[in-house]
Amino acid sequence: MFDIAIVEDEDLERRALRSILQSNLSDVTVAGEARNGSEAVRLLESRCFDLMLLDIRIPRPDGLEVLELLRSRNLPTRVIIITAYDHFEIMQAAIQLRADGFLLKPVRTDALLKAVGDCLRLPAPGGAAEPSAPPEEQTPHDDLRARIGQMVQDHAYRDCLTLVRRQIELAHAYRETAPRHLVLDLSTILTDLVARNGRPLPEPLARRIEALATQRLDQRNHYKLQELFSEITDLLFDLDEDQGASTAARVETVRNYIERNLHKSVTLEDAAEQAHVSPCYLSRLFHKQMNMTFIAYLKMRRIDRAKALLASSDLPIVNVALDLAYQDANYFCKAFKKEVGLSPTEYRRQHSS
């Protein structure tokens, strides 16, 4: 017999989940229910559950914070996340915290029974159990490893860099100090892929990666983490461009250069040197290819990056400005409002998850 806890703030949804489970699965008992994060924490402190159905959007602590608490205590409880929001950031955060499954609302009966059955390895409802081999051990980040590996194969440098940056932001999203295991796991994934591609890891970079095990990983070091993981990501891609490259290839080189240097002051002259052309020629080339000027594109990417940081992290606005090479936070706020129509604070209030 398996004990299940249901954590759902909507009474109707909670009753429906309980009814479906009790009517169809004779091997499970709904042994606890909670309407919010505080009640869920008390449930976990009162007894051990085999499985928890956990809604993301519950009153604080929210579902991800409950899951993080459960994992930090090394409880054996398996967790199926229930959410109405099929957002990449939510899924990635839950994967990082080793969620065992996901269900999208409105939850269908067949999907619920299959998810619970798979998680607890129950026989299919109405049928006999089929003998099966023990499931293969999966690392919590197999999905992330596969995504990055595919991006490398597809030469999708900017997409990969964006994904890696998101992982760092997610690690800081729910506490001031990033959980060390999330940062170390990400470094392991990237360095393993670098080694698999036969690329040497420079000794200075290797020492900085090794130092992650002991250094403080709070938001004051967010910039340094981003810089370090951008450098590791660079090793996964062949960033050396042929000097006789086509127009599209030269512009792609410049866009990649901009992307990995958003935190620095980037000039047309610097970019032209990367593309092995004159600044004047690059200016014409870039405008023709992108239908916007080099400066306009750089500003657009910085504003887009600022939006992502404001929506997905708790970084102070002054840190966001510094991360994007704005030396004056007031100037950043004015530039952001001019482009977006909202101040950074207003944007964060409207778009933070």
NORMO-V970200 format. One record per residue. N is the residue number from 1. RES is the residue in three letters. SS is DSSP state (a for helix, b for strand, c for the rest). PHI is phi as a letter, one per 30 degrees, with the letter a starting at -180 (NA if undefined). D_FIRST is the distance of its C-alpha to the first C-alpha in whole Angstrom. Layout:
N,RES,SS,PHI,D_FIRST / N,RES,SS,PHI,D_FIRST
This chain:
1,MET,c,NA,0 / 2,PHE,b,c,4 / 3,ASP,b,c,7 / 4,ILE,b,c,10 / 5,ALA,b,c,13 / 6,ILE,b,c,16 / 7,VAL,b,c,20 / 8,GLU,c,a,22 / 9,ASP,c,d,26 / 10,GLU,c,c,27 / 11,ASP,a,e,25 / 12,LEU,a,d,25 / 13,GLU,a,d,24 / 14,ARG,a,d,21 / 15,ARG,a,d,21 / 16,ALA,a,d,21 / 17,LEU,a,d,18 / 18,ARG,a,d,16 / 19,SER,a,d,17 / 20,ILE,a,d,17 / 21,LEU,a,d,13 / 22,GLN,a,d,12 / 23,SER,a,d,15 / 24,ASN,a,c,14 / 25,LEU,c,b,10 / 26,SER,c,d,8 / 27,ASP,c,c,5 / 28,VAL,b,b,5 / 29,THR,b,b,7 / 30,VAL,b,d,11 / 31,ALA,b,c,11 / 32,GLY,b,a,14 / 33,GLU,b,b,17 / 34,ALA,b,b,21 / 35,ARG,c,c,24 / 36,ASN,c,a,26 / 37,GLY,a,d,26 / 38,SER,a,d,26 / 39,GLU,a,d,24 / 40,ALA,a,d,21 / 41,VAL,a,d,23 / 42,ARG,a,d,22 / 43,LEU,a,d,18 / 44,LEU,a,d,18 / 45,GLU,a,d,20 / 46,SER,a,d,18 / 47,ARG,c,a,15 / 48,CYS,c,c,13 / 49,PHE,c,c,11 / 50,ASP,c,d,9 / 51,LEU,b,a,12 / 52,MET,b,b,15 / 53,LEU,b,c,17 / 54,LEU,b,b,20 / 55,ASP,b,d,23 / 56,ILE,c,d,26 / 57,ARG,c,c,29 / 58,ILE,c,c,28 / 59,PRO,c,e,30 / 60,ARG,c,e,31 / 61,PRO,c,d,29 / 62,ASP,c,d,28 / 63,GLY,a,d,25 / 64,LEU,a,d,27 / 65,GLU,a,d,28 / 66,VAL,a,d,24 / 67,LEU,a,d,23 / 68,GLU,a,d,26 / 69,LEU,a,d,25 / 70,LEU,a,e,22 / 71,ARG,a,d,23 / 72,SER,a,d,26 / 73,ARG,c,c,24 / 74,ASN,c,h,22 / 75,LEU,c,d,18 / 76,PRO,c,d,16 / 77,THR,c,e,14 / 78,ARG,b,d,15 / 79,VAL,b,b,17 / 80,ILE,b,c,18 / 81,ILE,b,d,22 / 82,ILE,b,c,23 / 83,THR,b,b,27 / 84,ALA,c,c,29 / 85,TYR,c,c,32 / 86,ASP,c,d,32 / 87,HIS,c,c,34 / 88,PHE,a,e,35 / 89,GLU,a,d,35 / 90,ILE,a,d,31 / 91,MET,a,d,30 / 92,GLN,a,d,31 / 93,ALA,a,d,31 / 94,ALA,a,d,27 / 95,ILE,a,d,27 / 96,GLN,a,e,29 / 97,LEU,c,c,26 / 98,ARG,c,i,24 / 99,ALA,c,d,22 / 100,ASP,c,c,19 / 101,GLY,b,a,20 / 102,PHE,b,b,23 / 103,LEU,b,b,23 / 104,LEU,b,c,26 / 105,LYS,c,d,27 / 106,PRO,c,d,27 / 107,VAL,c,d,23 / 108,ARG,c,d,23 / 109,THR,a,e,21 / 110,ASP,a,d,21 / 111,ALA,a,d,21 / 112,LEU,a,d,18 / 113,LEU,a,d,16 / 114,LYS,a,d,17 / 115,ALA,a,d,17 / 116,VAL,a,d,13 / 117,GLY,a,d,13 / 118,ASP,a,d,15 / 119,CYS,a,d,14 / 120,LEU,a,c,10 / 121,ARG,c,h,12 / 122,LEU,c,d,10 / 123,PRO,c,d,13 / 124,ALA,c,d,15 / 125,PRO,c,e,15 / 126,GLY,c,i,17 / 127,GLY,c,b,17 / 128,ALA,c,d,16 / 129,ALA,c,d,15 / 130,GLU,c,c,18 / 131,PRO,c,d,18 / 132,SER,c,b,19 / 133,ALA,c,d,21 / 134,PRO,c,e,19 / 135,PRO,c,d,20 / 136,GLU,c,d,24 / 137,GLU,c,d,24 / 138,GLN,c,c,25 / 139,THR,c,d,27 / 140,PRO,c,d,27 / 141,HIS,c,c,30 / 142,ASP,a,e,31 / 143,ASP,a,d,31 / 144,LEU,a,d,34 / 145,ARG,a,e,35 / 146,ALA,a,d,36 / 147,ARG,a,d,37 / 148,ILE,a,d,40 / 149,GLY,a,e,41 / 150,GLN,a,d,41 / 151,MET,a,d,44 / 152,VAL,a,d,46 / 153,GLN,a,d,46 / 154,ASP,c,d,47 / 155,HIS,c,h,49 / 156,ALA,c,c,48 / 157,TYR,a,d,49 / 158,ARG,a,d,49 / 159,ASP,a,d,45 / 160,CYS,a,d,44 / 161,LEU,a,d,46 / 162,THR,a,d,44 / 163,LEU,a,d,41 / 164,VAL,a,d,41 / 165,ARG,a,d,43 / 166,ARG,a,d,40 / 167,GLN,a,d,38 / 168,ILE,a,d,40 / 169,GLU,a,d,40 / 170,LEU,a,d,36 / 171,ALA,a,d,36 / 172,HIS,a,c,38 / 173,ALA,c,d,37 / 174,TYR,c,c,35 / 175,ARG,c,a,36 / 176,GLU,c,d,40 / 177,THR,b,c,39 / 178,ALA,c,d,37 / 179,PRO,c,e,34 / 180,ARG,a,e,36 / 181,HIS,a,d,33 / 182,LEU,a,d,34 / 183,VAL,a,d,37 / 184,LEU,a,d,37 / 185,ASP,a,d,35 / 186,LEU,a,d,37 / 187,SER,a,d,40 / 188,THR,a,d,38 / 189,ILE,a,e,38 / 190,LEU,a,d,41 / 191,THR,a,d,43 / 192,ASP,a,d,41 / 193,LEU,a,d,42 / 194,VAL,a,d,46 / 195,ALA,a,d,46 / 196,ARG,a,d,44 / 197,ASN,c,d,47 / 198,GLY,c,i,50 / 199,ARG,c,c,51 / 200,PRO,c,d,52 / 201,LEU,c,c,51 / 202,PRO,c,e,54 / 203,GLU,a,e,54 / 204,PRO,a,e,54 / 205,LEU,a,d,51 / 206,ALA,a,d,49 / 207,ARG,a,d,50 / 208,ARG,a,d,49 / 209,ILE,a,d,45 / 210,GLU,a,d,45 / 211,ALA,a,d,46 / 212,LEU,c,e,43 / 213,ALA,c,d,41 / 214,THR,c,b,43 / 215,GLN,c,d,45 / 216,ARG,c,d,44 / 217,LEU,c,c,42 / 218,ASP,b,d,43 / 219,GLN,a,d,45 / 220,ARG,a,d,48 / 221,ASN,a,c,47 / 222,HIS,a,e,46 / 223,TYR,a,e,49 / 224,LYS,a,d,49 / 225,LEU,a,d,46 / 226,GLN,a,e,47 / 227,GLU,a,d,50 / 228,LEU,a,d,48 / 229,PHE,a,d,45 / 230,SER,a,d,48 / 231,GLU,a,d,50 / 232,ILE,a,d,47 / 233,THR,a,d,47 / 234,ASP,a,e,51 / 235,LEU,a,d,50 / 236,LEU,c,d,48 / 237,PHE,c,b,51 / 238,ASP,c,d,54 / 239,LEU,c,c,56 / 240,ASP,c,d,60 / 241,GLU,c,c,61 / 242,ASP,c,d,64 / 243,GLN,c,d,68 / 244,GLY,c,c,69 / 245,ALA,c,d,65 / 246,SER,c,d,66 / 247,THR,a,e,66 / 248,ALA,a,d,62 / 249,ALA,a,d,61 / 250,ARG,a,d,63 / 251,VAL,a,d,62 / 252,GLU,a,d,58 / 253,THR,a,e,59 / 254,VAL,a,d,60 / 255,ARG,a,d,57 / 256,ASN,a,d,55 / 257,TYR,a,d,57 / 258,ILE,a,d,57 / 259,GLU,a,d,53 / 260,ARG,c,d,53 / 261,ASN,c,b,56 / 262,LEU,c,d,55 / 263,HIS,c,d,55 / 264,LYS,c,b,58 / 265,SER,c,d,62 / 266,VAL,c,c,62 / 267,THR,c,c,66 / 268,LEU,a,e,67 / 269,GLU,a,d,69 / 270,ASP,a,d,66 / 271,ALA,a,d,64 / 272,ALA,a,d,67 / 273,GLU,a,d,68 / 274,GLN,a,d,64 / 275,ALA,a,c,65 / 276,HIS,c,i,68 / 277,VAL,c,b,71 / 278,SER,c,d,73 / 279,PRO,a,e,71 / 280,CYS,a,d,74 / 281,TYR,a,d,73 / 282,LEU,a,d,69 / 283,SER,a,e,69 / 284,ARG,a,d,71 / 285,LEU,a,d,68 / 286,PHE,a,d,65 / 287,HIS,a,d,67 / 288,LYS,a,d,67 / 289,GLN,a,d,64 / 290,MET,a,c,62 / 291,ASN,c,h,64 / 292,MET,c,a,64 / 293,THR,c,d,66 / 294,PHE,a,e,64 / 295,ILE,a,d,64 / 296,ALA,a,d,62 / 297,TYR,a,d,60 / 298,LEU,a,d,59 / 299,LYS,a,d,59 / 300,MET,a,d,57 / 301,ARG,a,d,54 / 302,ARG,a,d,54 / 303,ILE,a,d,54 / 304,ASP,a,d,51 / 305,ARG,a,d,49 / 306,ALA,a,d,50 / 307,LYS,a,e,48 / 308,ALA,a,d,45 / 309,LEU,a,d,45 / 310,LEU,a,d,46 / 311,ALA,a,d,43 / 312,SER,a,c,40 / 313,SER,c,b,41 / 314,ASP,c,c,43 / 315,LEU,c,e,46 / 316,PRO,c,e,49 / 317,ILE,a,d,51 / 318,VAL,a,d,54 / 319,ASN,a,d,51 / 320,VAL,a,d,51 / 321,ALA,a,d,55 / 322,LEU,a,d,55 / 323,ASP,a,d,52 / 324,LEU,c,c,54 / 325,ALA,c,i,58 / 326,TYR,c,d,59 / 327,GLN,c,d,61 / 328,ASP,c,c,61 / 329,ALA,a,d,58 / 330,ASN,a,d,61 / 331,TYR,a,d,62 / 332,PHE,a,e,58 / 333,CYS,a,d,58 / 334,LYS,a,d,61 / 335,ALA,a,d,60 / 336,PHE,a,d,57 / 337,LYS,a,d,58 / 338,LYS,a,d,61 / 339,GLU,a,d,58 / 340,VAL,a,c,55 / 341,GLY,c,i,57 / 342,LEU,c,b,54 / 343,SER,c,d,55 / 344,PRO,a,e,52 / 345,THR,a,d,50 / 346,GLU,a,d,50 / 347,TYR,a,d,49 / 348,ARG,a,d,46 / 349,ARG,a,d,45 / 350,GLN,a,d,45 / 351,HIS,a,c,43 / 352,SER,c,d,41 / 353,SER,c,d,37
